[in-house]
């Protein structure tokens, strides 16, 4: 296997290899796509260097590792907006590629801190299994449980299969909300609507609980990131957002994406003054129904579990941080600290 390293995300050879892997179905999530990583890096990777490794069989790309080198080690492009870190792995050569990637960094004595890797993923399997042979000690720690809904039936059958008390409550909340006035749900996906879409989301967030907590798009200075992201998503035909209007005013919003046949709810917000009327539930009810009607395979709620997500979900995905420490003195010290001493201290503080 030939492994090439790229440091320029706009390199035509890298773009071609990444695109071919995505077209072949090797990209496991939106967050490992070239489109997402490129926009994410333009905003969040100023203190790191892209180090994208691509494995080739002859001229054909068979795997890709989207990694960034920081002052503290090697990382996936993951943060509070980018929820998942994974390799792009073809049908063949996944373990051999992981071996090559880890040996490349081990020769430099680099530590890898791979955050938010799904524990059921091929990336988790091949990285952990390759770590010891490449000269690393691996420590894994569960960091997130993320609910999802697998679509395997019709919408009517799905609703019929949920607990009757729950569906009765949903129906009652829907009727009550629609009795407040003129209600409509609008689906948004055109590139020409991006600026209005982001402005609307910013406005709805300003009327939500996020405003007081300082976690809005505007509060974090992320308006341009979201504009660039939505333009890129719309250009790919992936953007699918929903807004809930009451008497012409937007009172709830889902910034969504359709990627590889699944709907990803990237960001949501609703008007806090209407909280008792459950505008979020009303909007998700229609958005999820739309996913069934459009023949999608999954709704990914992202983030942490909550009662409302679990009411819709059919399963949950566990994510872990995979920390790889080189077997040298500093690596061994770091492994001992993170894998043994810190957990012991947490157990002492919790009284367990």
Secondary structure in CASP SS format (residue, H / E / C, confidence):
PFRMAT SS
TARGET T0000
AUTHOR 0000-0000-0000
METHOD secondary structure of the structure
MODEL  1
X C 1.00
X E 1.00
X E 1.00
X E 1.00
X E 1.00
X E 1.00
X C 1.00
X C 1.00
X C 1.00
X C 1.00
X C 1.00
X H 1.00
X H 1.00
X H 1.00
X H 1.00
X H 1.00
X H 1.00
X H 1.00
X H 1.00
X H 1.00
X H 1.00
X H 1.00
X H 1.00
X C 1.00
X C 1.00
X C 1.00
X C 1.00
X C 1.00
X C 1.00
X H 1.00
X H 1.00
X H 1.00
X C 1.00
X H 1.00
X H 1.00
X H 1.00
X H 1.00
X H 1.00
X H 1.00
X H 1.00
X H 1.00
X H 1.00
X H 1.00
X H 1.00
X C 1.00
X C 1.00
X C 1.00
X C 1.00
X E 1.00
X E 1.00
X E 1.00
X E 1.00
X E 1.00
X E 1.00
X E 1.00
X E 1.00
X E 1.00
X C 1.00
X C 1.00
X E 1.00
X E 1.00
X E 1.00
X E 1.00
X E 1.00
X E 1.00
X E 1.00
X E 1.00
X E 1.00
X E 1.00
X E 1.00
X C 1.00
X C 1.00
X E 1.00
X E 1.00
X E 1.00
X E 1.00
X C 1.00
X C 1.00
X C 1.00
X C 1.00
X C 1.00
X C 1.00
X C 1.00
X C 1.00
X C 1.00
X C 1.00
X C 1.00
X E 1.00
X E 1.00
X C 1.00
X C 1.00
X C 1.00
X C 1.00
X H 1.00
X H 1.00
X H 1.00
X H 1.00
X H 1.00
X H 1.00
X H 1.00
X H 1.00
X H 1.00
X H 1.00
X H 1.00
X H 1.00
X H 1.00
X C 1.00
X C 1.00
X C 1.00
X C 1.00
X C 1.00
X E 1.00
X E 1.00
X E 1.00
X E 1.00
X E 1.00
X E 1.00
X E 1.00
X C 1.00
X C 1.00
X C 1.00
X H 1.00
X H 1.00
X H 1.00
X H 1.00
X H 1.00
X H 1.00
X H 1.00
X H 1.00
X H 1.00
X H 1.00
X C 1.00
X C 1.00
X C 1.00
X C 1.00
X E 1.00
X E 1.00
X E 1.00
X E 1.00
X E 1.00
X E 1.00
X E 1.00
X E 1.00
X E 1.00
X E 1.00
X E 1.00
X E 1.00
X E 1.00
X E 1.00
X E 1.00
X C 1.00
X C 1.00
X C 1.00
X C 1.00
X H 1.00
X H 1.00
X H 1.00
X H 1.00
X H 1.00
X H 1.00
X H 1.00
X C 1.00
X C 1.00
X H 1.00
X H 1.00
X H 1.00
X H 1.00
X H 1.00
X H 1.00
X H 1.00
X H 1.00
X H 1.00
X H 1.00
X H 1.00
X H 1.00
X H 1.00
X H 1.00
X H 1.00
X C 1.00
X C 1.00
X C 1.00
X C 1.00
X E 1.00
X E 1.00
X E 1.00
X E 1.00
X E 1.00
X E 1.00
X C 1.00
X C 1.00
X H 1.00
X H 1.00
X H 1.00
X H 1.00
X H 1.00
X H 1.00
X H 1.00
X H 1.00
X H 1.00
X H 1.00
X H 1.00
X H 1.00
X H 1.00
X H 1.00
X H 1.00
X H 1.00
X C 1.00
X C 1.00
X H 1.00
X H 1.00
X H 1.00
X H 1.00
X H 1.00
X C 1.00
X C 1.00
X C 1.00
X C 1.00
X C 1.00
X C 1.00
X C 1.00
X C 1.00
X C 1.00
X H 1.00
X H 1.00
X H 1.00
X H 1.00
X H 1.00
X H 1.00
X H 1.00
X H 1.00
X H 1.00
X H 1.00
X H 1.00
X H 1.00
X H 1.00
X H 1.00
X C 1.00
X C 1.00
X E 1.00
X C 1.00
X E 1.00
X E 1.00
X E 1.00
X E 1.00
X E 1.00
X E 1.00
X C 1.00
X C 1.00
X E 1.00
X E 1.00
X E 1.00
X E 1.00
X E 1.00
X E 1.00
X E 1.00
X E 1.00
X E 1.00
X E 1.00
X E 1.00
X C 1.00
X C 1.00
X E 1.00
X E 1.00
X E 1.00
X E 1.00
X E 1.00
X E 1.00
X E 1.00
X E 1.00
X E 1.00
X C 1.00
X H 1.00
X H 1.00
X H 1.00
X H 1.00
X H 1.00
X H 1.00
X C 1.00
X H 1.00
X H 1.00
X H 1.00
X H 1.00
X H 1.00
X H 1.00
X H 1.00
X H 1.00
X H 1.00
X H 1.00
X H 1.00
X H 1.00
X H 1.00
X H 1.00
X H 1.00
X C 1.00
X C 1.00
X C 1.00
X C 1.00
X E 1.00
X E 1.00
X E 1.00
X C 1.00
X C 1.00
X C 1.00
X C 1.00
X C 1.00
X C 1.00
X H 1.00
X H 1.00
X H 1.00
X H 1.00
X H 1.00
X H 1.00
X C 1.00
X C 1.00
X E 1.00
X E 1.00
X E 1.00
X E 1.00
X E 1.00
X E 1.00
X E 1.00
X E 1.00
X E 1.00
X E 1.00
X E 1.00
X E 1.00
X C 1.00
X C 1.00
X H 1.00
X H 1.00
X H 1.00
X H 1.00
X H 1.00
X H 1.00
X H 1.00
X H 1.00
X H 1.00
X H 1.00
X H 1.00
X H 1.00
X H 1.00
X H 1.00
X H 1.00
X H 1.00
X H 1.00
X H 1.00
X H 1.00
X H 1.00
X H 1.00
X H 1.00
X C 1.00
X C 1.00
END
